[in-house]
Amino acid sequence: MLVVNRLKELPPDFQYQLWLIRDGIRTSGGVFSVGKNGYTVLRIESLDLLTHYDGFGVTIEPAGGSAGPTGERVLSGQF
């Protein structure tokens, strides 16, 4: 699960997208939106255990998500 707080609410034509990173390759872990309170919980979608990834990033993407990161990175971290 990914829990976020204090992210800005985006216009309806944009969403946040979680990227799982392994060996420099980014795979989508899901797309999500936040409300006025900036809070949401995302069930991460992954074909592999999260421990097999090096890190993660969250970018702003067109609604529905992108095949690869195209927008501004707003969060990142290491596992």
N, C-alpha and C positions, 0 to 999 in steps of 0.2 A: 504494500500500500504506500502511496505517496500522499502526505498531508501537507497542504500549503496554507499559509496565512499571510495576509497583508499584500497579496498581489493585486494589481489594479484591475478593475473590471474593464474588459475590452469591448469595442464596438461589436455588433452582432456578426459582422463578416470576418472576425478573427477569433482564434482560440489559441490556447497554450498547447504545446506538444512536448511530451517527454521523450528524450532520446537516451537509449542505453548504449554505452560505448565500450567496445572491446577491440583492442589492437587498432585503434583509430577509426574503426567502422561504426557508424551510428545506425541503430535500429529503433524504430518507433516503439515506445512502450505505452502509448495511448495519447488521446487528445482530451482536453478538459477546458471548462470555463469556470470562472468564479463569479459570485454575485457581488453586490455592493459591499459586503463585509470582507471580500478578498479571500474567502476560505472555501476549500473543497477537499474531498478525499477521492483519490483515483485508485482504482484497482489496476495495478500494473499488468500489462499484457506482455508475456515473454515466453518464448519457446524453450528457454534455458533457465537454469537457476540464476538468480541475481548475483550470486557469489562468483559466477563465471565472467562477469563484466568488470571492467576497470573503473568505470564512473558513469555519470549521467549529466545531462543538460536539459534545460527547458527553454524553448524558443517560442516566439510569437509567430503563428502561421495562419494562412487563410483557413476559414471555417472548414472543418472536416479533415484538416491536416495536410501534410506534404509528404512526398516520397523521400525527401531529405531536408535537412535544416536550411531554411532560406531567410528567416527573420532574426530579429534581435534576440540574443541570449539573455535571459533574465535570471537564471539559476544554473549552478553547476556544482559538482562535487565528486568525490572519490568514494568508492566502496572499500 
